Amino acid sequence: MSSKAEISAQAIFVKELAARLQKDIESNQGKPSVYNGMANHTQLQSDIKRLRRELMELSNMIGCQYRR
């Protein structure tokens, strides 16, 4: 199990990533897109994947026993 300081730092990092993602989504809502959907959708999808990876790391740090 990781130290409380590492867990706290990871939680803060995840929160910052989520805030950045929200800001990017809000800024792209008014922009036109060539395809159906949202402008810069591939970058947003990549950011979501990164957020999921960091959340999984946080989950493992606090002792999640479930594995695929």
C-alpha positions in Angstrom: 0.0 0.0 0.0 1.2 3.5 -0.8 1.8 6.2 1.7 -1.0 8.7 2.5 1.0 11.5 0.9 1.4 9.7 -2.4 -2.4 8.8 -2.4 -3.2 12.4 -1.6 -1.0 13.7 -4.4 -2.5 11.3 -6.9 -6.0 12.3 -5.9 -5.1 16.0 -6.4 -3.6 15.1 -9.8 -6.8 13.3 -10.9 -8.9 16.2 -9.8 -6.7 18.6 -11.8 -7.0 16.4 -14.9 -10.8 16.2 -14.5 -11.0 20.0 -14.2 -8.8 20.5 -17.3 -11.0 18.1 -19.3 -14.2 19.9 -18.2 -12.6 23.3 -19.2 -11.7 21.8 -22.6 -15.1 20.4 -23.2 -16.8 23.7 -22.4 -14.4 25.6 -24.7 -15.1 23.2 -27.6 -18.9 23.3 -27.4 -19.3 26.3 -29.6 -16.7 25.3 -32.2 -17.9 23.8 -35.4 -16.9 20.2 -36.2 -16.5 18.6 -39.6 -18.0 15.4 -38.4 -21.0 14.8 -36.1 -20.0 15.3 -32.5 -17.6 17.8 -30.9 -14.5 19.6 -32.2 -11.2 18.1 -31.1 -13.0 14.9 -30.1 -9.9 12.7 -30.6 -7.9 14.8 -28.2 -10.8 14.8 -25.7 -11.0 11.0 -26.0 -7.3 10.7 -25.3 -7.6 12.9 -22.2 -10.5 10.7 -21.0 -8.3 7.6 -21.4 -5.5 9.3 -19.4 -7.9 10.2 -16.7 -9.1 6.6 -16.5 -5.5 5.3 -16.3 -4.8 7.8 -13.5 -8.0 6.8 -11.6 -7.0 3.1 -11.9 -3.6 3.9 -10.5 -5.3 5.7 -7.6 -7.6 2.8 -7.0 -4.6 0.4 -6.9 -2.8 2.7 -4.5 -5.7 2.6 -2.0 -5.8 -1.2 -2.1 -8.3 -2.2 -4.8 -8.1 -6.0 -5.0 -10.2 -6.3 -8.2 -8.2 -7.2 -11.3 -9.2 -8.0 -14.8 
